[in-house]
Amino acid sequence: MLGASLNKVFDYFKSRWQSSWNYSLWALLIFPLSPLVGAVTVGFVSLITWLKQSRKINRRPLNWGFALLSVLLIVSAGFAQDKAAAFLGLFNFLPFFLLFAAHSALIQTFAQLRQMAWALVIGSVPVVILGFGQLFLGWSFKFEILWVVLSWTVRPGGNPPGRIASFFLHANTFAAYLTIVFILGLGLWLEQWAEGQRGRGAEGRRGGGAEGRRGRGERLTATFPLLSQSPVPNPQFPIPFLFLTVAVIADFIALILTNSRNGWAIAIFACLAYALYQGWRILVGGVAAIISSVLLAAFAPSPVAHIFRGVVPAFFWARLNDDMYPNRPVALMRKTQWEFAWSLAQQHPLTGWGLRSFSTLYNAKMQIPLGHPHNLFLMLSAETGFLNALLFCGLLAWILITGVQLLQKSKYINTGDRLIFFSYLLAFSGWILLNTVDVTLFDFRLNALSWLIVAAICGVIDRYSQKDRLGSHQN
């Protein structure tokens, strides 16, 4: 009876294959508000995809690499001093490898990339609004439905105090989320801006009127094709453009208020990358001048720094050089944590000390509780050994390099689609940079979001690489 019931359940979800992507979009919308509901939804979508496309998934060499990494991580956990903690730590990796493999088969088109970015930007709006209320209006509440189905905790004044965190446990975690959403939102904004420019130019050449407006709407719909029941607004310029303008500005302001130096640096890096990609040299020069002024105010010799500090707010330069938080314990400095993690890796280079071991070892040495060494790749080296860390880095590097090569060389990517793919590559690069100074995988929402972005990149790479290969064979 139980087997027959399970078969009926699987058959039902297999029959809903056409709606799977829509379910993923809704999951992305609600992830910040209800991680459990989002996780269950994404999990079912992954299961459906595996049932329908298991042969395709199993044939991909990249998935073999993650399968090998999974086996090596399990072996490493078997050698850990605290095996229970190490095997528990596997849940931060193995389920997300499965999610990645499934969604890289599900996500294949640039339309899906746009829909995914729209869902993330829309979903960020209520989170940012609550964050502003937390910081400026003293909002605080704890709201739960069925324990974790819907669990909202907002602390007055932020966490740490004075730093916006919204629903997230810490301002740095919120900054990592905002960085990814800001990059993708800015990419959508640039697309809408370019489309509006083209639309106005074409309308002017036709003399305007209803026909011109109708033609513009048809072009926009072709540029932003939507799946049925997709939670994405109908792209009738200028409403999407105005919404994106407000959302991107709000996300950027919230990112500033997180007081996260990492978030600031990556957001500026993204703005410079977009400006270079668009060929806006004046903007690149302006941003470079602003960055130089802030850095000089923070780190230049006193006479020079004093001049720039008269212009640059202390909120920025004092945060960069740690004058805002003086006399911090040496054990809380990233340099100290990285040196300790490196020493652990050298002691057990093959198998590491076991996942989730860093916190215990660091507390025993420094007498300060710390969850991670603020560098994912050093953490993997210390906890799982150099081989696992190198394989993990190698797989990520292959994805990024292949994505950049596809963007540069593919003959089958339209000019209008290159910007959204560039946005995802930029978000992926931002995630890598974030994890050189922090570790994002301990927040379920961030971890799932990161792997969905990587899956989206790989899905497009797989599809268009096949087109390029077929095209070269035909020629």
Buried (B, 14 or more C-beta within 10 A) or exposed (E): EEEEEEEEEEEEBEEBBEBBBBBBBBBBBBBBBBBBBBBEBBBBBBBBBBBBBEEBBEEBEBBEBBBEBBEBBBBBBEBBEBEEBBBEBBEBBBBBBBBBBBBBBBBBBBBBBBBBBBBBBBBBBBBBBBBBBBBEEEBEEEEEEEEEEBBBBBBBBBBEEEBBBBBBEBBBBBBBBBBBBBBBBBBBBBBBBBBBEBBBEEBEEEEEEEEBBEBBBEBBEEBBBBBEEBBBBEBEBEEBBEBBBEBBEBBBBBBBBBBBBBBBBBBBBBBBBBBEBBEBEEBBEEBEEEBEBBBBBBEBEEEEBEBBBEEBEEEBBBBBBEEBEEEEEEBEEEEBBBEBBBEBBEEBEEBBBBBBBBBBBBEEEBEEEBEBBBBBBBBBBBBBBBBBBEBBBEBBEBBBEBBBEBBEEBEBBEEBBBBBBBBBBBBBBBBBBBBBBBBBBBBBBBBBBBBBBBBBBBBBBBBBBEEBEEEEEEE
